[in-house]
Amino acid sequence: MSSVLVVQPDDVQADVLERIFENRVGADLVMVGSTMQAIDQIAVRMPDLILLSALLSPRDEDTLIAHLRSLDGASHLQTI
């Protein structure tokens, strides 16, 4: 099954996304609240898609993208 990692620091928006995934998306969902938590989760399991919150700072986004570029086997990964 496909997996989606969502980086969403806002609890209310995270709850909405969890309900959407529960009812409409056929993928495993991993929800984290920070870039560092996302990096930790990527080490456990490489997702097929990463959704980033608009609330993340550009520096946090850059940190995550730099980390992804340093990984072998992450070329298939899409970030939105």
N, C-alpha and C positions, 0 to 999 in steps of 0.2 A: 504494500500500500504506500502511496505517496505520503510524504511528510512536509508540513509547513511550519516554519519557525516564525513567530510573530514577536517583534520587539515593540512593546507598547507599554510605556510607563504610566499611562492613565488607567486606573482601575475600572472606571465606568466604561470607557471605550473597549477595554479588554473583555469585560463581561459581554458587551454587545457582540464582539467578534466571536467569542466562544459559543454564543447561542446560534449565530449564523452558521458556523462550522458544524455544530451539532446537528442542525436541521437540514442543511443544504449541501454540504461539501463532503465528498467521500475521501477524506485524507486525515491522517493523524495530525493533530495540532499540538504544538509546544508553544506556550505563551511565556515570555520573559519580560522583565521590566527594564533591563539595561543592556548596553552593549557588552559589558563584561559577562553577564549571565548568558548572552547569546553565544559568545566565544566558548564558554564552558559547555554549552549544549551542543555546539558544533563538534567539539572534541568527542562527545558521547555518540552522536549520530548526525551524519551529514544530511541536512534537509534537501528537498527538491526545490523549495521556494522559500525565500525570506521576505517577509513584509515588514517594512520599517515605518514607524510612526512619524508623522510630520512634526511631532513634538521633540524629536531627537535633535541635538545640536549638530551642526555640520562637522564638528570635530569628532563626535561619536560615530557619525556615519563614515567618516574617513578612516577611523580606527578599524571599524568592522570590515570595510572594503579592503583595506591593506592586509588585514589578517586573512581574508578569503583568498586574495591573490597569492599569498605565501603558501597556500595549501596545495598538495598534490591531490588530484581527483575532485577539484571543486569547479572545474571549467564548465560543467553542465548547469551549475547553480544560477538561478535567476533571482535578482533582488528588485523589489518594487518599493 
